[in-house]
Amino acid sequence: MGLMGGVLAIDAGNSKTDVAVVAVDGTVLATARGGGFRPPAVGVERAVDTLAEAVGQAYAQAGVTAVGHVSACLANADLPVEEEQLAAALHARAWGATVEVRNDTFAILRAGVGEPRGVAVVCGAGINCVGMRPDGRTARFPAIGRISGDWGGGWGLAEEALWHAARAEDGRGGPTELARTLPAHFGLESMYALIEALHLERVERTRRHELTPVLFATAAAGDPVAGAIVDRLADEITTMAVVALTRLDLLAEETPVLLGGGVLTAGHARLDDGVRQLLAERAPKAVARVVRERPVLGAALLGLDRLGAGAGAQQRLRAHFAPGED
């Protein structure tokens, strides 16, 4: 049977997908987990097939075949035109009467606020920032890499650290302990050996992200070059948040600024302190907080917002996804 009025919440990242079937009163009827969502790598239809596996499991568990609204927060939905394309692909699956697709950063933001109002900066493999107001206004960035002005994220930080370390070893740049700590992570004795290993893929390209924690550890040990990279990231995170707050006319109001993603939830003291200090200077009314709630909660809350559900439904939904729960 269908579940008219209910929500199918989808939070799909590069590595995994979480879905939840939620009644309009906030009761969670089913959850499921699936694989990563990577349309750029496999194409839209194959990527949606991955979602379909998890959705099918959840629908079978809930005993439904469709819901009133599909709220999907998806990685790689970086531009409005991509959101429209993905929304059409999801609508064709007939999972719900209406479909709304947003970038997955919106799920992290909505999970961390009591109403759809605030700004979130996410720094994981990449970096992104979004903001929203209850009246539907949003602020966002393309967030597709250096061509859209981005700097930071785990991959970018690792690349920056490698750049400085390579130049330090061959004399083009100033000295830095990164020239020792980066190759040592892979059991190598020099940057030349690491460069060769990466170029010839004796160290897989996908392992470069392992160097980001090495960068932070080197900075924490007092290396000036590594420290400068961390300080630049704090500045970039603050800049994105302040621009989003300004666009939404929230700079002069007390507003949550949510910090999420692996880099910002890892507890790097220099980065965390830097962000808070810079926010205090540039956006003194911003209230910074690390988001630890599951993003699928945010996708579900956005769905309940769309359906006009009340505070009781939101509380029931949050209670289900409280720490220690499903």
PADO-778680 format. One record per residue (C-alpha): x, y, z. Coordinates in Angstrom, 1 decimal. Each point is the difference from the previous one (the first is absolute). Layout:
# residues N
px X | py Y | pz Z .
...
END
This chain:
# residues 326
px 0.0 | py 0.0 | pz 0.0 .
px 1.1 | py 3.6 | pz -0.2 .
px 0.6 | py 2.3 | pz 2.9 .
px -1.5 | py 3.2 | pz -1.1 .
px 1.4 | py 2.9 | pz 2.1 .
px 3.1 | py -1.9 | pz 1.1 .
px 3.6 | py 0.8 | pz -1.0 .
px 2.7 | py -2.0 | pz -1.6 .
px 3.3 | py 1.6 | pz 1.3 .
px 3.1 | py -0.8 | pz -2.0 .
px 3.5 | py 1.1 | pz 1.0 .
px 2.4 | py -1.2 | pz -2.6 .
px 3.8 | py 0.6 | pz 0.2 .
px 2.9 | py -1.1 | pz -2.0 .
px 0.6 | py -3.0 | pz 2.2 .
px -3.4 | py -1.0 | pz 1.4 .
px -3.8 | py 0.7 | pz -0.2 .
px -2.4 | py 0.2 | pz 2.9 .
px -3.8 | py -0.1 | pz -0.5 .
px -2.9 | py 0.3 | pz 2.4 .
px -3.8 | py -0.3 | pz -0.5 .
px -1.7 | py 2.4 | pz 2.4 .
px -3.7 | py 0.5 | pz 0.8 .
px -1.3 | py 3.5 | pz 0.0 .
px -0.1 | py -0.1 | pz 3.8 .
px 3.8 | py -0.6 | pz 0.1 .
px -0.1 | py -3.7 | pz 0.7 .
px 2.8 | py -1.9 | pz -1.8 .
px -1.5 | py -3.0 | pz -1.7 .
px 3.2 | py -1.4 | pz -1.6 .
px 3.6 | py 0.8 | pz -0.7 .
px 2.6 | py -1.6 | pz -2.4 .
px 3.5 | py 0.6 | pz -1.1 .
px 1.5 | py -0.4 | pz -3.5 .
px 3.1 | py 0.8 | pz -2.0 .
px 1.5 | py 3.3 | pz -1.1 .
px -1.6 | py 2.4 | pz -2.4 .
px 2.4 | py 1.0 | pz -2.8 .
px -1.8 | py 1.3 | pz -3.1 .
px 3.2 | py 1.5 | pz -1.5 .
px 1.7 | py -3.4 | pz 0.1 .
px -2.8 | py -2.3 | pz -1.1 .
px -2.8 | py 2.1 | pz -1.5 .
px -3.3 | py 1.2 | pz 1.5 .
px -2.0 | py -3.1 | pz -0.6 .
px 2.5 | py -2.4 | pz 1.5 .
px 0.5 | py 2.3 | pz 2.9 .
px -3.8 | py 0.1 | pz 0.6 .
px 0.0 | py -3.8 | pz -0.3 .
px 2.2 | py 0.0 | pz 3.1 .
px -2.6 | py 2.1 | pz 1.8 .
px -2.7 | py -2.4 | pz -1.2 .
px 1.5 | py -2.9 | pz 1.9 .
px -0.1 | py 1.8 | pz 3.3 .
px -3.5 | py 1.5 | pz -0.7 .
px -1.3 | py -3.4 | pz -0.9 .
px 1.2 | py -1.5 | pz 3.3 .
px -1.5 | py 2.9 | pz 2.0 .
px -3.3 | py -0.2 | pz -1.8 .
px -0.3 | py -3.7 | pz 0.5 .
px 0.7 | py 0.4 | pz 3.7 .
px -2.6 | py 2.8 | pz 0.3 .
px -2.5 | py -1.9 | pz -2.2 .
px -0.5 | py 2.9 | pz -2.4 .
px 0.6 | py 0.5 | pz -3.7 .
px -0.1 | py 3.8 | pz -0.1 .
px -0.1 | py 3.1 | pz 2.2 .
px -1.3 | py 3.5 | pz -0.2 .
px 3.3 | py 1.7 | pz -0.4 .
px 3.6 | py -0.9 | pz -0.7 .
px 2.6 | py 2.1 | pz 1.7 .
px 3.4 | py -0.8 | pz -1.5 .
px 3.3 | py 1.6 | pz 1.0 .
px 2.6 | py -1.2 | pz -2.4 .
px 3.7 | py 0.2 | pz -0.5 .
px 1.1 | py 1.4 | pz -3.4 .
px -3.2 | py 2.0 | pz -0.3 .
px 2.1 | py 3.2 | pz -0.1 .
px -1.9 | py 2.2 | pz -2.4 .
px -3.7 | py 0.6 | pz -0.3 .
px 0.0 | py -1.5 | pz -3.5 .
px 1.4 | py -3.2 | pz 1.5 .
px -2.7 | py 0.0 | pz 2.7 .
px -2.6 | py 0.3 | pz -2.6 .
px 1.4 | py -2.9 | pz -2.0 .
px 0.2 | py -2.2 | pz 3.1 .
px -3.5 | py 1.0 | pz 1.1 .
px -1.3 | py -1.1 | pz -3.4 .
px 1.8 | py -3.3 | pz 0.3 .
px -1.4 | py -0.6 | pz 3.5 .
px -3.5 | py 1.0 | pz -1.0 .
px 0.1 | py -2.6 | pz -2.9 .
px 0.5 | py -2.7 | pz 2.7 .
px -3.5 | py 0.9 | pz 1.4 .
px 1.2 | py -0.2 | pz 3.6 .
px -2.1 | py 3.0 | pz 1.0 .
px -2.6 | py 2.5 | pz -1.3 .
px 2.5 | py 2.9 | pz 0.3 .
px 3.8 | py 0.1 | pz -0.1 .
px 2.4 | py 2.6 | pz 1.3 .
px 3.8 | py -0.5 | pz -0.5 .
px 2.6 | py 2.1 | pz 1.8 .
px 3.7 | py -0.1 | pz 0.4 .
px 0.9 | py -2.3 | pz 2.9 .
px 1.5 | py 2.9 | pz 2.0 .
px -3.6 | py 1.2 | pz 0.6 .
px -0.7 | py -3.3 | pz 1.9 .
px 2.9 | py 0.8 | pz 2.4 .
px -1.3 | py 3.5 | pz 0.5 .
px -3.6 | py -1.0 | pz 0.7 .
px 1.0 | py -2.8 | pz 2.3 .
px 1.8 | py 2.5 | pz 2.2 .
px -2.6 | py 2.7 | pz 0.4 .
px -3.4 | py 0.1 | pz 1.6 .
px -1.5 | py 1.9 | pz -3.0 .
px 1.2 | py 0.4 | pz -3.6 .
px 2.1 | py 3.0 | pz 0.9 .
px 3.8 | py 0.2 | pz 0.1 .
px 3.2 | py -0.7 | pz -1.9 .
px 2.1 | py -3.2 | pz -0.3 .
px 3.6 | py -0.4 | pz -1.1 .
px 1.0 | py -3.6 | pz -0.8 .
px 3.6 | py -1.0 | pz -0.4 .
px 0.6 | py -3.6 | pz -0.8 .
px 1.5 | py -1.2 | pz -3.3 .
px -1.0 | py 3.3 | pz -1.4 .
px -1.4 | py 3.3 | pz 1.4 .
px -3.4 | py 1.5 | pz -0.3 .
px -2.3 | py 2.5 | pz 1.7 .
px -3.8 | py 0.6 | pz -0.1 .
px -2.4 | py 2.1 | pz 1.8 .
px -3.8 | py 0.2 | pz 0.3 .
px -2.8 | py 2.1 | pz 1.5 .
px -3.6 | py -1.2 | pz 0.9 .
px -1.3 | py 2.1 | pz -2.9 .
px 1.7 | py -2.3 | pz -2.5 .
px 3.0 | py 2.3 | pz -0.8 .
px 3.2 | py -1.9 | pz -0.3 .
px 3.7 | py 0.8 | pz -0.5 .
px 2.4 | py -2.4 | pz -1.6 .
px 3.2 | py -0.3 | pz -2.1 .
px 0.7 | py -2.2 | pz -3.0 .
px 2.6 | py -1.9 | pz 2.0 .
px 1.4 | py -2.0 | pz -2.9 .
px 3.7 | py 0.6 | pz 0.6 .
px 2.5 | py 2.6 | pz -0.9 .
px -1.9 | py 1.2 | pz -3.1 .
px -2.7 | py 1.2 | pz 2.3 .
px 2.4 | py 1.7 | pz 2.4 .
px 0.2 | py -2.8 | pz 2.6 .
px 3.0 | py -0.5 | pz 2.3 .
px 0.2 | py -2.6 | pz 2.7 .
px -1.6 | py -3.4 | pz 0.7 .
px 2.0 | py -3.1 | pz 0.8 .
px 1.2 | py -0.6 | pz -3.6 .
px 1.0 | py 3.6 | pz -0.5 .
px 1.8 | py 0.2 | pz 3.4 .
px 2.0 | py -3.2 | pz -0.9 .
px 1.0 | py 1.5 | pz -3.3 .
px 1.0 | py 3.3 | pz 1.6 .
px 2.1 | py -1.9 | pz 2.5 .
px 1.7 | py -2.0 | pz -2.7 .
px 0.8 | py 3.2 | pz -2.0 .
px 1.7 | py 1.7 | pz 2.9 .
px 1.9 | py -3.2 | pz 1.0 .
px 1.3 | py -0.6 | pz -3.5 .
px 1.3 | py 3.5 | pz -0.3 .
px 1.6 | py -0.1 | pz 3.4 .
px 1.9 | py -3.1 | pz -0.9 .
px 1.3 | py 1.2 | pz -3.4 .
px 0.8 | py 3.5 | pz 1.1 .
px -2.7 | py 2.0 | pz -1.7 .
px -1.8 | py 0.6 | pz 3.2 .
px 0.8 | py 0.6 | pz 3.7 .
px 0.5 | py -2.9 | pz 2.4 .
px -2.9 | py -1.9 | pz 1.5 .
px -0.3 | py -3.2 | pz 2.0 .
px -2.6 | py -1.1 | pz -2.5 .
px 2.9 | py -1.0 | pz -2.2 .
px 0.7 | py -2.7 | pz 2.6 .
px -3.5 | py -0.8 | pz 1.4 .
px -1.8 | py -0.5 | pz -3.3 .
px 2.3 | py -2.7 | pz -1.5 .
px 0.4 | py -1.6 | pz 3.5 .
px -3.7 | py -0.7 | pz 0.1 .
px 0.5 | py -2.4 | pz -2.9 .
px 3.3 | py -1.4 | pz 1.3 .
px 2.1 | py 2.0 | pz -2.4 .
px 3.1 | py 2.1 | pz 0.7 .
px -0.4 | py 3.0 | pz -2.3 .
px -2.4 | py 2.1 | pz -1.9 .
px 1.6 | py -1.1 | pz -3.2 .
px -0.8 | py -3.6 | pz 0.9 .
px -3.6 | py 1.0 | pz 0.8 .
px -0.4 | py 2.0 | pz -3.2 .
px 1.2 | py -3.0 | pz -2.0 .
px -2.3 | py -2.4 | pz 1.9 .
px -3.0 | py 2.2 | pz -0.6 .
px 0.8 | py 0.6 | pz -3.7 .
px 0.6 | py -3.7 | pz -0.8 .
px -3.0 | py -0.9 | pz 2.2 .
px 2.0 | py -2.2 | pz 2.3 .
px -2.0 | py 2.0 | pz 2.6 .
px -3.5 | py 0.1 | pz -1.2 .
px -1.4 | py 3.5 | pz -0.8 .
px -3.0 | py -0.6 | pz 2.3 .
px 2.4 | py -0.2 | pz 3.0 .
px 1.1 | py 3.6 | pz -0.4 .
px -2.7 | py 1.1 | pz 2.5 .
px 1.9 | py -1.9 | pz 2.7 .
px 2.5 | py 2.9 | pz -0.1 .
px -2.6 | py 2.5 | pz 1.4 .
px 0.3 | py -1.2 | pz 3.6 .
px 3.8 | py 0.0 | pz -0.4 .
px -0.3 | py 3.6 | pz -1.0 .
px -1.9 | py 0.9 | pz 3.2 .
px 2.3 | py -2.0 | pz 2.2 .
px 3.0 | py 1.8 | pz -1.5 .
px -1.7 | py 3.3 | pz 0.6 .
px -0.8 | py -0.9 | pz 3.6 .
px 3.7 | py -0.9 | pz 0.5 .
px 0.9 | py 3.6 | pz -0.8 .
px 1.0 | py -0.1 | pz -3.7 .
px -0.6 | py 3.6 | pz -1.4 .
px -0.8 | py -1.1 | pz -3.6 .
px -2.5 | py -2.6 | pz 1.1 .
px -1.5 | py 2.4 | pz 2.5 .
px -0.4 | py 2.6 | pz -2.7 .
px -2.0 | py -2.4 | pz -2.1 .
px -2.3 | py -0.8 | pz 2.9 .
px -0.4 | py 3.8 | pz 0.7 .
px -0.9 | py 0.5 | pz -3.7 .
px -2.7 | py -2.6 | pz 0.3 .
px -1.5 | py 1.7 | pz 3.1 .
px -0.1 | py 3.2 | pz -2.0 .
px -1.6 | py -1.7 | pz -3.0 .
px -2.7 | py -1.6 | pz 2.2 .
px -0.7 | py 3.3 | pz 1.7 .
px -0.2 | py 1.9 | pz -3.3 .
px -2.5 | py -2.4 | pz -1.5 .
px -2.2 | py 0.2 | pz 3.2 .
px 0.1 | py 3.8 | pz 0.0 .
px -0.8 | py 0.3 | pz -3.7 .
px -3.0 | py -2.3 | pz 0.5 .
px -1.2 | py 1.9 | pz 3.1 .
px 0.3 | py 3.3 | pz -1.9 .
px -1.9 | py -1.3 | pz -3.0 .
px -2.9 | py -1.1 | pz 2.3 .
px 0.0 | py 3.2 | pz 2.0 .
px 0.9 | py -2.0 | pz 3.1 .
px 3.3 | py 1.6 | pz 0.9 .
px -1.6 | py 2.3 | pz 2.6 .
px -2.2 | py -2.7 | pz 1.6 .
px 0.9 | py -2.8 | pz 2.3 .
px 0.3 | py -2.9 | pz -2.5 .
px 1.3 | py -3.5 | pz 0.3 .
px 3.1 | py -0.8 | pz -2.0 .
px 0.3 | py -3.8 | pz -0.2 .
px 3.4 | py -1.7 | pz -0.7 .
px -0.1 | py -3.5 | pz -1.5 .
px 2.1 | py -2.5 | pz -1.9 .
px 2.9 | py -2.1 | pz 1.0 .
px 2.6 | py 2.8 | pz 0.2 .
px -2.3 | py 2.2 | pz 2.2 .
px -1.2 | py -2.7 | pz 2.3 .
px 3.5 | py -1.5 | pz 0.6 .
px 0.8 | py 2.4 | pz 2.9 .
px 3.1 | py 1.7 | pz -1.5 .
px 0.5 | py 2.7 | pz 2.7 .
px 1.9 | py 2.5 | pz -2.2 .
px -2.7 | py -0.1 | pz -2.7 .
px -2.9 | py 0.1 | pz 2.4 .
px 1.4 | py 2.9 | pz 2.0 .
px 0.9 | py 1.8 | pz -3.2 .
px -3.5 | py -0.2 | pz -1.4 .
px -1.7 | py 1.1 | pz 3.3 .
px 2.4 | py 2.9 | pz 0.4 .
px -0.5 | py 1.2 | pz -3.6 .
px -3.7 | py -0.4 | pz 0.2 .
px 0.0 | py 2.1 | pz 3.2 .
px 1.8 | py 2.8 | pz -1.8 .
px -2.0 | py -0.1 | pz -3.3 .
px -3.4 | py -1.3 | pz 1.1 .
px -0.3 | py 0.6 | pz 3.7 .
px -3.6 | py -1.1 | pz 0.2 .
px 0.7 | py -3.4 | pz -1.7 .
px -0.3 | py -3.0 | pz 2.3 .
px 2.4 | py -2.7 | pz -1.1 .
px -0.7 | py -3.7 | pz 0.7 .
px 1.3 | py -3.3 | pz -1.3 .
px -2.7 | py -2.1 | pz -1.5 .
px 0.0 | py -3.6 | pz 1.1 .
px -3.6 | py -0.9 | pz -0.9 .
px -0.5 | py -2.4 | pz -2.9 .
px -0.7 | py 1.8 | pz -3.3 .
px -2.9 | py -2.3 | pz -0.9 .
px -1.8 | py 1.7 | pz 3.0 .
px 0.5 | py 3.3 | pz -1.8 .
px -1.4 | py -1.4 | pz -3.3 .
px -3.1 | py -1.3 | pz 1.9 .
px -0.5 | py 3.4 | pz 1.8 .
px 0.1 | py 1.8 | pz -3.3 .
px -2.7 | py -2.4 | pz -1.2 .
px -2.1 | py 0.7 | pz 3.1 .
px 0.5 | py 3.8 | pz -0.6 .
px -1.4 | py -0.4 | pz -3.5 .
px -3.0 | py -1.8 | pz 1.4 .
px -0.6 | py 2.6 | pz 2.7 .
px 0.5 | py -2.5 | pz 2.9 .
px 0.0 | py 1.5 | pz 3.5 .
px 2.5 | py 0.1 | pz 2.8 .
px -1.2 | py -3.3 | pz 1.5 .
px 0.8 | py -1.9 | pz -3.2 .
px 3.5 | py 1.5 | pz -0.1 .
px 0.6 | py -0.9 | pz 3.6 .
px -1.1 | py -3.6 | pz -0.6 .
px 2.2 | py -0.3 | pz -3.0 .
px 3.0 | py 1.5 | pz 1.8 .
px -0.6 | py -2.5 | pz 2.9 .
px 0.3 | py -2.9 | pz -2.4 .
px 3.4 | py 1.2 | pz -1.3 .
px 1.4 | py 0.9 | pz 3.4 .
px 3.4 | py -1.4 | pz 0.9 .
px -0.3 | py -3.7 | pz 0.7 .
px -3.1 | py -0.4 | pz -2.1 .
px -0.3 | py -1.2 | pz -3.6 .
END
